[in-house]
Amino acid sequence: MARDPLRTIGRLRRLEVATARLALHDAGLREAAATARVQAATAALVSELTAGDATHYAAWLPRGRMARDIATRDAGFAEARRREALAALTTARTAARGVERMAERRAEEARCDAQRREALRLDEAVYSAAAVSTPRRT
């Protein structure tokens, strides 16, 4: 049996959608982890301030700010990657829908062709029956 290229493309598109979903999920987890690191770094700044040792805080503050800034930057990158993954999923879904629509059109055309063939067969049967039952004048 010959392989149907449209079915193969459809399978490929569904696989792309599944892969894009996994990538979006992974990007969402990474973004959540990055956001948690920002919150932890910000909380560390507050907790060190309330600890009461001003000398220790003054020495630690540049490192604490740097950790918070790095975490904030990483969270921004993670958000951008999540948005890219969402765009990739949208693109994959659109492509999959396009293939589905092509398959639906093909199936509809096949149904129409079958109906036309059936109508022609019935017409031929009617004309044949009419030709047999009608005497010819000579």
TORFI-773611 format. One record per atom (N, C-alpha, C): residue number from 1; residue in one letter; atom name; x, y, z. Coordinates in pm, 1 decimal, always signed. Atoms other than C-alpha are relative to their C-alpha. Layout:
% TORFI-773611
+-----+------+------+----------+----------+----------+
| seq | type | atom |       c1 |       c2 |       c3 |
+-----+------+------+----------+----------+----------+
| NUM |    A |   CA |        X |        Y |        Z |
...
+-----+------+------+----------+----------+----------+
This chain:
% TORFI-773611
+-----+------+------+----------+----------+----------+
| seq | type | atom |       c1 |       c2 |       c3 |
+-----+------+------+----------+----------+----------+
|   1 |    M |    N |    +84.4 |   -117.5 |     +0.0 |
|   1 |    M |   CA |     +0.0 |     +0.0 |     +0.0 |
|   1 |    M |    C |    +89.3 |   +124.4 |     +0.0 |
|   2 |    A |    N |    -79.2 |   -122.3 |    +11.1 |
|   2 |    A |   CA |   +135.1 |   +341.7 |    -93.7 |
|   2 |    A |    C |    -21.2 |    +87.4 |   +123.6 |
|   3 |    R |    N |     +9.0 |    -89.7 |   -114.8 |
|   3 |    R |   CA |   +210.4 |   +584.3 |   +184.1 |
|   3 |    R |    C |    -65.1 |   +130.9 |    -42.0 |
|   4 |    D |    N |    +68.2 |   -126.6 |    +25.1 |
|   4 |    D |   CA |     -5.3 |   +892.1 |   +205.4 |
|   4 |    D |    C |    +86.3 |   +112.3 |    +56.7 |
|   5 |    P |    N |    -87.2 |   -106.4 |    -49.2 |
|   5 |    P |   CA |   +222.5 |  +1197.3 |   +225.7 |
|   5 |    P |    C |    -70.7 |    +94.5 |    +97.4 |
|   6 |    L |    N |    +73.2 |    -90.1 |    -88.2 |
|   6 |    L |   CA |    -48.6 |  +1404.4 |   +390.7 |
|   6 |    L |    C |    -11.3 |    -58.5 |   +141.1 |
|   7 |    R |    N |     +4.2 |    +64.3 |   -132.1 |
|   7 |    R |   CA |    -84.8 |  +1151.0 |   +672.6 |
|   7 |    R |    C |   +135.8 |     +7.4 |    +67.8 |
|   8 |    T |    N |   -135.0 |     -7.4 |    -55.2 |
|   8 |    T |   CA |   +291.8 |  +1148.2 |   +717.0 |
|   8 |    T |    C |    +28.2 |   +140.6 |    +52.1 |
|   9 |    I |    N |    -19.8 |   -138.9 |    -43.4 |
|   9 |    I |   CA |   +302.4 |  +1526.9 |   +734.8 |
|   9 |    I |    C |    -85.0 |    +29.0 |   +123.6 |
|  10 |    G |    N |    +86.6 |    -18.5 |   -116.7 |
|  10 |    G |   CA |     +9.9 |  +1522.0 |   +977.5 |
|  10 |    G |    C |    +62.4 |    -58.6 |   +125.4 |
|  11 |    R |    N |    -67.0 |    +63.4 |   -113.6 |
|  11 |    R |   CA |   +195.4 |  +1281.4 |  +1203.4 |
|  11 |    R |    C |   +118.6 |    +84.9 |    +46.0 |
|  12 |    L |    N |   -114.6 |    -85.0 |    -31.8 |
|  12 |    L |   CA |   +504.0 |  +1502.0 |  +1185.3 |
|  12 |    L |    C |    -45.1 |   +127.0 |    +71.5 |
|  13 |    R |    N |    +50.6 |   -122.9 |    -63.0 |
|  13 |    R |   CA |   +301.9 |  +1812.4 |  +1271.0 |
|  13 |    R |    C |    -48.5 |    -26.6 |   +142.3 |
|  14 |    R |    N |    +44.9 |    +33.4 |   -136.2 |
|  14 |    R |   CA |   +141.5 |  +1640.1 |  +1570.8 |
|  14 |    R |    C |   +119.6 |    -22.0 |    +92.5 |
|  15 |    L |    N |   -122.0 |    +19.3 |    -78.1 |
|  15 |    L |   CA |   +487.4 |  +1538.7 |  +1688.9 |
|  15 |    L |    C |    +64.0 |   +134.7 |    +33.6 |
|  16 |    E |    N |    -54.4 |   -133.8 |    -25.2 |
|  16 |    E |   CA |   +605.0 |  +1898.7 |  +1651.4 |
|  16 |    E |    C |    -79.8 |    +71.9 |   +108.5 |
|  17 |    V |    N |    +83.6 |    -62.3 |   -103.7 |
|  17 |    V |   CA |   +310.0 |  +2017.0 |  +1862.0 |
|  17 |    V |    C |    +34.4 |    -58.9 |   +136.5 |
|  18 |    A |    N |    -33.5 |    +64.3 |   -127.5 |
|  18 |    A |   CA |   +391.5 |  +1762.7 |  +2132.7 |
|  18 |    A |    C |   +136.4 |    +46.8 |    +50.2 |
|  19 |    T |    N |   -133.5 |    -46.3 |    -37.8 |
|  19 |    T |   CA |   +756.6 |  +1866.2 |  +2130.8 |
|  19 |    T |    C |     -4.8 |   +145.0 |    +47.5 |
|  20 |    A |    N |    +12.4 |   -141.1 |    -39.2 |
|  20 |    A |   CA |   +662.2 |  +2233.8 |  +2148.9 |
|  20 |    A |    C |    -68.7 |    +13.3 |   +135.7 |
|  21 |    R |    N |    +65.3 |     -2.2 |   -132.0 |
|  21 |    R |   CA |   +430.6 |  +2163.0 |  +2443.2 |
|  21 |    R |    C |    +99.6 |    -32.8 |   +110.2 |
|  22 |    L |    N |   -101.4 |    +36.6 |    -99.4 |
|  22 |    L |   CA |   +713.1 |  +1992.1 |  +2628.4 |
|  22 |    L |    C |    +99.9 |   +114.1 |    +20.7 |
|  23 |    A |    N |    -94.1 |   -112.1 |    -10.8 |
|  23 |    A |   CA |   +946.6 |  +2281.9 |  +2551.6 |
|  23 |    A |    C |    -62.4 |   +115.4 |    +77.9 |
|  24 |    L |    N |    +68.2 |   -106.3 |    -74.1 |
|  24 |    L |   CA |   +687.6 |  +2529.2 |  +2679.8 |
|  24 |    L |    C |     -8.5 |    -34.9 |   +148.1 |
|  25 |    H |    N |     +6.8 |    +43.6 |   -139.9 |
|  25 |    H |   CA |   +641.6 |  +2326.6 |  +2996.7 |
|  25 |    H |    C |   +135.9 |    +17.5 |    +67.4 |
|  26 |    D |    N |   -135.5 |    -12.7 |    -53.6 |
|  26 |    D |   CA |  +1017.7 |  +2313.0 |  +3050.0 |
|  26 |    D |    C |    +35.9 |   +147.1 |    +21.1 |
|  27 |    A |    N |    -29.8 |   -143.1 |    -12.3 |
|  27 |    A |   CA |  +1050.1 |  +2686.8 |  +2986.5 |
|  27 |    A |    C |    -78.3 |    +61.9 |   +115.8 |
|  28 |    G |    N |    +79.5 |    -49.6 |   -112.5 |
|  28 |    G |   CA |   +769.6 |  +2753.4 |  +3234.0 |
|  28 |    G |    C |    +60.8 |    -38.7 |   +134.0 |
|  29 |    L |    N |    -66.1 |    +43.8 |   -123.6 |
|  29 |    L |   CA |   +945.6 |  +2547.8 |  +3500.0 |
|  29 |    L |    C |   +126.7 |    +80.9 |    +26.0 |
|  30 |    R |    N |   -123.2 |    -78.4 |    -15.3 |
|  30 |    R |   CA |  +1271.1 |  +2731.2 |  +3435.9 |
|  30 |    R |    C |    -31.5 |   +144.4 |    +40.6 |
|  31 |    E |    N |    +39.0 |   -136.2 |    -36.6 |
|  31 |    E |   CA |  +1094.1 |  +3065.8 |  +3456.7 |
|  31 |    E |    C |    -43.9 |     +5.5 |   +146.3 |
|  32 |    A |    N |    +44.4 |     +3.7 |   -139.9 |
|  32 |    A |   CA |   +930.6 |  +2968.6 |  +3785.9 |
|  32 |    A |    C |   +119.6 |    -11.2 |    +94.4 |
|  33 |    A |    N |   -120.0 |    +14.2 |    -83.3 |
|  33 |    A |   CA |  +1266.9 |  +2861.1 |  +3926.2 |
|  33 |    A |    C |    +78.5 |   +130.6 |     +4.5 |
|  34 |    A |    N |    -72.4 |   -127.5 |     +4.4 |
|  34 |    A |   CA |  +1427.6 |  +3186.5 |  +3813.2 |
|  34 |    A |    C |    -72.1 |   +105.5 |    +83.5 |
|  35 |    T |    N |    +77.6 |    -94.2 |    -81.0 |
|  35 |    T |   CA |  +1146.4 |  +3387.3 |  +3971.0 |
|  35 |    T |    C |    +18.4 |    -29.7 |   +148.8 |
|  36 |    A |    N |    -22.9 |    +37.8 |   -139.8 |
|  36 |    A |   CA |  +1194.0 |  +3192.8 |  +4293.9 |
|  36 |    A |    C |   +138.2 |    +46.5 |    +46.2 |
|  37 |    R |    N |   -134.0 |    -48.2 |    -37.2 |
|  37 |    R |   CA |  +1565.0 |  +3279.9 |  +4288.0 |
|  37 |    R |    C |     +0.4 |   +151.1 |    +22.0 |
|  38 |    V |    N |    +10.7 |   -145.4 |    -19.7 |
|  38 |    V |   CA |  +1478.2 |  +3649.3 |  +4249.7 |
|  38 |    V |    C |    -62.8 |    +28.1 |   +136.3 |
|  39 |    Q |    N |    +66.9 |    -20.3 |   -128.6 |
|  39 |    Q |   CA |  +1241.8 |  +3626.5 |  +4544.3 |
|  39 |    Q |    C |    +92.2 |    -35.7 |   +116.3 |
|  40 |    A |    N |    -92.4 |    +40.4 |   -106.4 |
|  40 |    A |   CA |  +1502.8 |  +3443.6 |  +4751.6 |
|  40 |    A |    C |   +110.6 |   +104.0 |    +18.3 |
|  41 |    A |    N |   -105.9 |   -100.7 |    -10.0 |
|  41 |    A |   CA |  +1771.8 |  +3700.6 |  +4670.4 |
|  41 |    A |    C |    -53.8 |   +128.7 |    +61.5 |
|  42 |    T |    N |    +61.8 |   -119.7 |    -57.1 |
|  42 |    T |   CA |  +1535.1 |  +3986.0 |  +4752.9 |
|  42 |    T |    C |    -27.7 |    -21.0 |   +148.6 |
|  43 |    A |    N |    +25.6 |    +30.9 |   -141.3 |
|  43 |    A |   CA |  +1434.3 |  +3816.5 |  +5076.7 |
|  43 |    A |    C |   +129.9 |     -0.5 |    +79.5 |
|  44 |    A |    N |   -129.4 |     -0.2 |    -68.9 |
|  44 |    A |   CA |  +1802.1 |  +3771.1 |  +5164.3 |
|  44 |    A |    C |    +44.9 |   +142.5 |    +28.6 |
|  45 |    L |    N |    -35.1 |   -140.6 |    -24.2 |
|  45 |    L |   CA |  +1857.7 |  +4144.4 |  +5123.3 |
|  45 |    L |    C |    -75.5 |    +54.1 |   +121.1 |
|  46 |    V |    N |    +82.2 |    -48.2 |   -111.6 |
|  46 |    V |   CA |  +1573.8 |  +4215.3 |  +5365.0 |
|  46 |    V |    C |    +41.8 |    -67.1 |   +130.5 |
|  47 |    S |    N |    -34.2 |    +70.9 |   -124.3 |
|  47 |    S |   CA |  +1672.0 |  +3947.4 |  +5616.2 |
|  47 |    S |    C |   +136.6 |    +42.3 |    +52.9 |
|  48 |    E |    N |   -131.2 |    -47.0 |    -45.4 |
|  48 |    E |   CA |  +2034.4 |  +4061.1 |  +5626.4 |
|  48 |    E |    C |     -9.8 |   +139.7 |    +60.5 |
|  49 |    L |    N |    +18.5 |   -135.4 |    -52.8 |
|  49 |    L |   CA |  +1918.1 |  +4417.6 |  +5683.9 |
|  49 |    L |    C |    -58.3 |     -4.8 |   +140.5 |
|  50 |    T |    N |    +65.2 |     +8.3 |   -131.0 |
|  50 |    T |   CA |  +1700.1 |  +4315.1 |  +5975.3 |
|  50 |    T |    C |    +81.2 |    -80.5 |   +100.4 |
|  51 |    A |    N |    -82.8 |    +78.3 |    -92.1 |
|  51 |    A |   CA |  +1973.1 |  +4093.7 |  +6123.4 |
|  51 |    A |    C |    +66.7 |    +90.3 |   +103.3 |
|  52 |    G |    N |    -47.9 |    -95.5 |    -98.8 |
|  52 |    G |   CA |  +2113.6 |  +4404.0 |  +6290.9 |
|  52 |    G |    C |   +147.1 |    +32.9 |     -4.6 |
|  53 |    D |    N |   -143.6 |    -27.9 |     +3.2 |
|  53 |    D |   CA |  +2487.5 |  +4386.5 |  +6220.3 |
|  53 |    D |    C |    +29.8 |    +85.7 |   -122.5 |
|  54 |    A |    N |    -17.0 |    -95.2 |   +109.5 |
|  54 |    A |   CA |  +2548.6 |  +4697.8 |  +6008.8 |
|  54 |    A |    C |   +131.7 |    -21.7 |    -73.7 |
|  55 |    T |    N |   -129.6 |    +20.5 |    +63.8 |
|  55 |    T |   CA |  +2915.4 |  +4621.6 |  +5942.1 |
|  55 |    T |    C |     -5.2 |   -121.1 |    -92.6 |
|  56 |    H |    N |    +13.9 |   +121.0 |    +81.5 |
|  56 |    H |   CA |  +2839.6 |  +4273.5 |  +5818.9 |
|  56 |    H |    C |    -88.9 |    +28.6 |   -121.8 |
|  57 |    Y |    N |    +93.0 |    -30.7 |   +108.9 |
|  57 |    Y |   CA |  +2548.4 |  +4405.0 |  +5609.3 |
|  57 |    Y |    C |    +68.0 |    +85.6 |   -106.1 |
|  58 |    A |    N |    -69.0 |    -87.8 |    +95.0 |
|  58 |    A |   CA |  +2763.4 |  +4676.6 |  +5451.6 |
|  58 |    A |    C |    +99.4 |    -80.2 |    -84.7 |
|  59 |    A |    N |    -95.1 |    +82.4 |    +75.1 |
|  59 |    A |   CA |  +3022.9 |  +4417.5 |  +5353.0 |
|  59 |    A |    C |    -73.6 |    -97.4 |    -92.3 |
|  60 |    W |    N |    +74.3 |   +100.5 |    +76.3 |
|  60 |    W |   CA |  +2761.3 |  +4171.9 |  +5228.3 |
|  60 |    W |    C |    -87.3 |    +62.0 |   -109.1 |
|  61 |    L |    N |    +97.0 |    -63.7 |    +89.2 |
|  61 |    L |   CA |  +2535.0 |  +4421.9 |  +5047.4 |
|  61 |    L |    C |    +39.1 |     -5.1 |   -148.2 |
|  62 |    P |    N |    -32.4 |     +8.1 |   +143.8 |
|  62 |    P |   CA |  +2729.6 |  +4438.8 |  +4715.9 |
|  62 |    P |    C |    -20.8 |   -140.8 |    -57.6 |
|  63 |    R |    N |    +21.6 |   +137.3 |    +47.6 |
|  63 |    R |   CA |  +2724.5 |  +4057.9 |  +4687.7 |
|  63 |    R |    C |   -148.8 |    -32.9 |     -6.4 |
|  64 |    G |    N |   +144.4 |    +25.3 |     -1.9 |
|  64 |    G |   CA |  +2357.2 |  +4045.7 |  +4780.9 |
|  64 |    G |    C |    -70.5 |    +67.1 |   -116.7 |
|  65 |    R |    N |    +59.3 |    -70.8 |   +114.3 |
|  65 |    R |   CA |  +2266.3 |  +4307.7 |  +4522.7 |
|  65 |    R |    C |    +37.7 |    -66.9 |   -131.8 |
|  66 |    M |    N |    -44.6 |    +65.8 |   +122.4 |
|  66 |    M |   CA |  +2475.4 |  +4134.5 |  +4259.8 |
|  66 |    M |    C |    -77.4 |   -131.0 |    -20.6 |
|  67 |    A |    N |    +75.8 |   +125.3 |    +10.8 |
|  67 |    A |   CA |  +2302.1 |  +3803.2 |  +4335.3 |
|  67 |    A |    C |   -143.6 |    +28.5 |    -43.9 |
|  68 |    R |    N |   +136.8 |    -35.9 |    +38.2 |
|  68 |    R |   CA |  +1961.9 |  +3971.3 |  +4309.7 |
|  68 |    R |    C |     -5.0 |    +46.0 |   -145.5 |
|  69 |    D |    N |     -2.4 |    -50.1 |   +137.7 |
|  69 |    D |   CA |  +2056.4 |  +4148.3 |  +3985.6 |
|  69 |    D |    C |    +20.2 |   -113.4 |   -100.8 |
|  70 |    I |    N |    -21.8 |   +115.2 |    +88.7 |
|  70 |    I |   CA |  +2186.6 |  +3827.2 |  +3830.0 |
|  70 |    I |    C |   -126.8 |    -84.6 |     -8.1 |
|  71 |    A |    N |   +124.0 |    +78.3 |     -1.7 |
|  71 |    A |   CA |  +1872.2 |  +3643.3 |  +3937.6 |
|  71 |    A |    C |   -109.1 |    +70.6 |    -80.5 |
|  72 |    T |    N |    +99.5 |    -76.5 |    +75.9 |
|  72 |    T |   CA |  +1656.8 |  +3922.2 |  +3791.8 |
|  72 |    T |    C |    +28.0 |     -9.8 |   -149.8 |
|  73 |    R |    N |    -36.8 |    +13.0 |   +141.9 |
|  73 |    R |   CA |  +1848.2 |  +3911.2 |  +3463.2 |
|  73 |    R |    C |    -34.3 |   -139.2 |    -51.4 |
|  74 |    D |    N |    +30.1 |   +137.3 |    +40.6 |
|  74 |    D |   CA |  +1817.5 |  +3532.8 |  +3449.0 |
|  74 |    D |    C |   -150.9 |    -23.1 |    -10.8 |
|  75 |    A |    N |   +146.1 |    +12.3 |     +6.9 |
|  75 |    A |   CA |  +1444.5 |  +3559.5 |  +3520.4 |
|  75 |    A |    C |    -52.6 |    +64.5 |   -127.8 |
|  76 |    G |    N |    +39.2 |    -64.0 |   +126.1 |
|  76 |    G |   CA |  +1412.1 |  +3798.4 |  +3227.5 |
|  76 |    G |    C |    +29.4 |    -89.0 |   -119.9 |
|  77 |    F |    N |    -34.4 |    +92.6 |   +108.1 |
|  77 |    F |   CA |  +1593.2 |  +3553.7 |  +3002.0 |
|  77 |    F |    C |    -95.9 |   -119.4 |     -1.4 |
|  78 |    A |    N |    +91.2 |   +114.6 |     -8.4 |
|  78 |    A |   CA |  +1374.0 |  +3269.8 |  +3127.0 |
|  78 |    A |    C |   -138.8 |    +37.2 |    -51.8 |
|  79 |    E |    N |   +129.9 |    -45.0 |    +50.9 |
|  79 |    E |   CA |  +1061.7 |  +3472.7 |  +3055.5 |
|  79 |    E |    C |     +2.7 |    +10.1 |   -152.6 |
|  80 |    A |    N |    -12.5 |    -11.8 |   +145.9 |
|  80 |    A |   CA |  +1186.7 |  +3547.2 |  +2704.5 |
|  80 |    A |    C |     -0.9 |   -138.3 |    -65.4 |
|  81 |    R |    N |     -0.3 |   +136.3 |    +55.4 |
|  81 |    R |   CA |  +1254.6 |  +3177.0 |  +2644.4 |
|  81 |    R |    C |   -138.9 |    -62.4 |     +7.0 |
|  82 |    R |    N |   +136.4 |    +52.4 |    -10.1 |
|  82 |    R |   CA |   +905.0 |  +3090.8 |  +2768.1 |
|  82 |    R |    C |    -88.1 |    +60.3 |   -109.2 |
|  83 |    R |    N |    +78.4 |    -64.3 |   +106.9 |
|  83 |    R |   CA |   +754.4 |  +3344.7 |  +2528.9 |
|  83 |    R |    C |    +36.0 |    -57.1 |   -136.8 |
|  84 |    E |    N |    -42.4 |    +61.2 |   +126.3 |
|  84 |    E |   CA |   +961.1 |  +3200.4 |  +2244.7 |
|  84 |    E |    C |    -60.3 |   -140.0 |    -14.3 |
|  85 |    A |    N |    +57.5 |   +134.8 |     +3.0 |
|  85 |    A |   CA |   +841.8 |  +2851.4 |  +2337.1 |
|  85 |    A |    C |   -150.1 |     +6.7 |    -27.4 |
|  86 |    L |    N |   +143.1 |    -17.3 |    +25.9 |
|  86 |    L |   CA |   +482.5 |  +2975.0 |  +2339.7 |
|  86 |    L |    C |    -24.0 |    +34.0 |   -147.2 |
|  87 |    A |    N |    +12.6 |    -34.2 |   +142.3 |
|  87 |    A |   CA |   +529.7 |  +3128.6 |  +1995.0 |
|  87 |    A |    C |    +25.2 |   -123.0 |    -87.1 |
|  88 |    A |    N |    -28.5 |   +122.4 |    +76.2 |
|  88 |    A |   CA |   +681.1 |  +2801.9 |  +1870.3 |
|  88 |    A |    C |   -118.1 |    -96.5 |     +7.1 |
|  89 |    L |    N |   +117.5 |    +86.4 |    -13.0 |
|  89 |    L |   CA |   +382.6 |  +2610.1 |  +2006.7 |
|  89 |    L |    C |   -114.4 |    +51.5 |    -86.5 |
|  90 |    T |    N |   +105.3 |    -59.0 |    +82.6 |
|  90 |    T |   CA |   +143.2 |  +2850.1 |  +1837.1 |
|  90 |    T |    C |    +25.4 |    -29.1 |   -147.7 |
|  91 |    T |    N |    -36.2 |    +28.3 |   +139.0 |
|  91 |    T |   CA |   +328.4 |  +2806.9 |  +1508.5 |
|  91 |    T |    C |    -22.8 |   -147.7 |    -33.5 |
|  92 |    A |    N |    +17.6 |   +143.8 |    +23.9 |
|  92 |    A |   CA |   +328.6 |  +2428.1 |  +1541.4 |
|  92 |    A |    C |   -147.7 |    -36.7 |     -6.8 |
|  93 |    R |    N |   +144.1 |    +28.0 |     +2.8 |
|  93 |    R |   CA |    -43.2 |  +2421.5 |  +1620.3 |
|  93 |    R |    C |    -63.3 |    +50.6 |   -129.4 |
|  94 |    T |    N |    +53.4 |    -55.4 |   +124.4 |
|  94 |    T |   CA |   -118.3 |  +2644.5 |  +1322.7 |
|  94 |    T |    C |    +34.6 |    -90.4 |   -118.2 |
|  95 |    A |    N |    -41.4 |    +90.2 |   +108.3 |
|  95 |    A |   CA |    +80.5 |  +2416.8 |  +1092.4 |
|  95 |    A |    C |    -79.0 |   -130.4 |     +5.7 |
|  96 |    A |    N |    +76.3 |   +124.6 |    -13.9 |
|  96 |    A |   CA |    -96.1 |  +2109.7 |  +1231.6 |
|  96 |    A |    C |   -144.5 |    +20.2 |    -45.1 |
|  97 |    R |    N |   +137.6 |    -28.2 |    +43.7 |
|  97 |    R |   CA |   -436.3 |  +2271.2 |  +1178.6 |
|  97 |    R |    C |     -7.7 |    +11.4 |   -152.2 |
|  98 |    G |    N |     -2.4 |    -11.5 |   +145.6 |
|  98 |    G |   CA |   -339.7 |  +2352.8 |   +821.6 |
|  98 |    G |    C |     -0.8 |   -136.5 |    -66.9 |
|  99 |    V |    N |     -2.8 |   +135.1 |    +55.9 |
|  99 |    V |   CA |   -259.2 |  +1989.4 |   +751.6 |
|  99 |    V |    C |   -134.8 |    -69.1 |    +22.4 |
| 100 |    E |    N |   +131.8 |    +59.2 |    -26.9 |
| 100 |    E |   CA |   -584.6 |  +1881.8 |   +918.9 |
| 100 |    E |    C |   -103.7 |    +52.6 |    -98.8 |
| 101 |    R |    N |    +95.6 |    -58.3 |    +95.6 |
| 101 |    R |   CA |   -779.4 |  +2121.4 |   +698.6 |
| 101 |    R |    C |    +21.4 |    -55.9 |   -140.5 |
| 102 |    M |    N |    -27.2 |    +59.1 |   +131.4 |
| 102 |    M |   CA |   -604.9 |  +1989.1 |   +389.4 |
| 102 |    M |    C |    -56.7 |   -141.4 |     -7.4 |
| 103 |    A |    N |    +53.1 |   +136.7 |     -2.7 |
| 103 |    A |   CA |   -698.7 |  +1634.9 |   +491.4 |
| 103 |    A |    C |   -152.6 |     +1.8 |     -5.5 |
| 104 |    E |    N |   +146.2 |    -11.0 |     +3.9 |
| 104 |    E |   CA |  -1058.7 |  +1741.6 |   +552.7 |
| 104 |    E |    C |    -47.8 |    +35.2 |   -141.0 |
| 105 |    R |    N |    +37.1 |    -36.0 |   +137.6 |
| 105 |    R |   CA |  -1073.0 |  +1906.7 |   +209.6 |
| 105 |    R |    C |    +14.4 |   -119.4 |    -93.4 |
| 106 |    R |    N |    -22.2 |   +117.4 |    +84.0 |
| 106 |    R |   CA |   -929.0 |  +1596.2 |    +50.2 |
| 106 |    R |    C |   -112.1 |   -102.1 |    +21.7 |
| 107 |    A |    N |   +107.6 |    +94.7 |    -29.6 |
| 107 |    A |   CA |  -1187.5 |  +1378.6 |   +226.0 |
| 107 |    A |    C |   -132.2 |    +49.3 |    -58.4 |
| 108 |    E |    N |   +123.2 |    -56.6 |    +57.0 |
| 108 |    E |   CA |  -1468.4 |  +1613.2 |   +120.3 |
| 108 |    E |    C |     -1.0 |    -15.9 |   -152.0 |
| 109 |    E |    N |     -8.3 |    +18.4 |   +144.9 |
| 109 |    E |   CA |  -1347.6 |  +1603.0 |   -239.8 |
| 109 |    E |    C |    -24.0 |   -146.0 |    -37.2 |
| 110 |    A |    N |    +20.9 |   +142.3 |    +27.1 |
| 110 |    A |   CA |  -1340.0 |  +1223.8 |   -224.3 |
| 110 |    A |    C |   -147.9 |    -35.8 |    +14.9 |
| 111 |    R |    N |   +143.9 |    +24.6 |    -17.6 |
| 111 |    R |   CA |  -1698.1 |  +1219.3 |    -90.6 |
| 111 |    R |    C |    -78.5 |    +55.1 |   -119.7 |
| 112 |    C |    N |    +69.1 |    -60.0 |   +115.4 |
| 112 |    C |   CA |  -1811.1 |  +1453.8 |   -368.8 |
| 112 |    C |    C |    +22.0 |    -83.4 |   -126.0 |
| 113 |    D |    N |    -28.7 |    +84.6 |   +116.3 |
| 113 |    D |   CA |  -1637.5 |  +1239.9 |   -630.7 |
| 113 |    D |    C |    -81.1 |   -129.2 |     +6.1 |
| 114 |    A |    N |    +76.9 |   +123.9 |    -15.2 |
| 114 |    A |   CA |  -1804.1 |   +928.3 |   -491.7 |
| 114 |    A |    C |   -148.0 |    +25.6 |    -28.4 |
| 115 |    Q |    N |   +140.6 |    -33.3 |    +26.7 |
| 115 |    Q |   CA |  -2144.0 |  +1099.8 |   -499.9 |
| 115 |    Q |    C |    -22.9 |    +22.7 |   -149.6 |
| 116 |    R |    N |    +12.8 |    -21.7 |   +144.4 |
| 116 |    R |   CA |  -2085.4 |  +1211.2 |   -860.2 |
| 116 |    R |    C |     +2.2 |   -132.5 |    -75.7 |
| 117 |    R |    N |     -7.1 |   +131.0 |    +66.3 |
| 117 |    R |   CA |  -1985.2 |   +860.1 |   -963.0 |
| 117 |    R |    C |   -129.2 |    -78.7 |    +20.9 |
| 118 |    E |    N |   +125.4 |    +69.9 |    -28.6 |
| 118 |    E |   CA |  -2293.5 |   +718.3 |   -792.7 |
| 118 |    E |    C |   -114.0 |    +59.9 |    -81.9 |
| 119 |    A |    N |   +104.6 |    -65.1 |    +79.8 |
| 119 |    A |   CA |  -2515.9 |   +975.2 |   -964.5 |
| 119 |    A |    C |    +12.5 |    -39.9 |   -147.2 |
| 120 |    L |    N |    -20.4 |    +42.4 |   +139.1 |
| 120 |    L |   CA |  -2361.2 |   +889.3 |  -1301.8 |
| 120 |    L |    C |    -42.8 |   -145.2 |    -20.5 |
| 121 |    R |    N |    +37.9 |   +140.4 |     +9.4 |
| 121 |    R |   CA |  -2408.7 |   +519.0 |  -1235.8 |
| 121 |    R |    C |   -152.2 |    -13.6 |     -1.4 |
| 122 |    L |    N |   +146.4 |     +5.0 |     -3.0 |
| 122 |    L |   CA |  -2774.0 |   +576.5 |  -1147.6 |
| 122 |    L |    C |    -59.2 |    +54.5 |   -129.7 |
| 123 |    D |    N |    +48.0 |    -56.4 |   +126.5 |
| 123 |    D |   CA |  -2824.3 |   +797.0 |  -1453.7 |
| 123 |    D |    C |    +15.1 |   -100.6 |   -113.2 |
| 124 |    E |    N |    -22.2 |   +100.0 |   +104.4 |
| 124 |    E |   CA |  -2672.8 |   +530.5 |  -1675.8 |
| 124 |    E |    C |    -99.0 |   -114.5 |    +12.9 |
| 125 |    A |    N |    +95.8 |   +108.8 |    -20.9 |
| 125 |    A |   CA |  -2895.7 |   +267.8 |  -1518.5 |
| 125 |    A |    C |   -139.0 |    +42.5 |    -46.2 |
| 126 |    V |    N |   +131.8 |    -50.0 |    +41.4 |
| 126 |    V |   CA |  -3204.9 |   +484.0 |  -1576.6 |
| 126 |    V |    C |     -6.6 |     +8.4 |   -151.6 |
| 127 |    Y |    N |     +0.5 |    -12.6 |   +146.2 |
| 127 |    Y |   CA |  -3109.2 |   +559.7 |  -1938.1 |
| 127 |    Y |    C |     +2.6 |   -136.5 |    -67.0 |
| 128 |    S |    N |     -4.4 |   +135.4 |    +57.0 |
| 128 |    S |   CA |  -3028.6 |   +195.3 |  -2004.5 |
| 128 |    S |    C |   -136.2 |    -66.3 |    +10.0 |
| 129 |    A |    N |   +132.4 |    +58.9 |    -19.1 |
| 129 |    A |   CA |  -3361.5 |    +86.3 |  -1861.2 |
| 129 |    A |    C |   -100.7 |    +65.9 |    -93.3 |
| 130 |    A |    N |    +92.1 |    -70.8 |    +88.8 |
| 130 |    A |   CA |  -3543.0 |   +353.2 |  -2060.5 |
| 130 |    A |    C |    +23.1 |    -41.9 |   -144.4 |
| 131 |    A |    N |    -31.1 |    +39.4 |   +137.7 |
| 131 |    A |   CA |  -3364.7 |   +251.6 |  -2379.9 |
| 131 |    A |    C |    -50.6 |   -140.3 |    -28.3 |
| 132 |    V |    N |    +45.0 |   +137.5 |    +18.8 |
| 132 |    V |   CA |  -3455.4 |   -113.1 |  -2330.7 |
| 132 |    V |    C |   -152.5 |     -5.2 |     -5.3 |
| 133 |    S |    N |   +145.4 |     +8.0 |     -7.2 |
| 133 |    S |   CA |  -3820.7 |    -48.6 |  -2245.3 |
| 133 |    S |    C |    -70.2 |    +80.9 |   -108.3 |
| 134 |    T |    N |    +62.1 |    -81.4 |   +104.1 |
| 134 |    T |   CA |  -3886.3 |   +206.7 |  -2520.2 |
| 134 |    T |    C |    +26.4 |    -64.0 |   -135.5 |
| 135 |    P |    N |    -22.1 |    +57.8 |   +132.9 |
| 135 |    P |   CA |  -3946.7 |    +50.6 |  -2862.2 |
| 135 |    P |    C |    +52.0 |   +107.1 |    -95.4 |
| 136 |    R |    N |    -57.9 |    -93.5 |    +95.7 |
| 136 |    R |   CA |  -3750.3 |   +210.8 |  -3138.9 |
| 136 |    R |    C |    -83.4 |     +0.8 |   -127.0 |
| 137 |    R |    N |    +70.0 |    -12.4 |   +127.8 |
| 137 |    R |   CA |  -3917.6 |   +338.3 |  -3449.6 |
| 137 |    R |    C |   +100.5 |    -15.8 |   -111.9 |
| 138 |    T |    N |    -88.9 |    +20.0 |   +113.9 |
| 138 |    T |   CA |  -3764.3 |   +229.7 |  -3769.0 |
| 138 |    T |    C |    -55.8 |    +53.6 |   -127.0 |
+-----+------+------+----------+----------+----------+
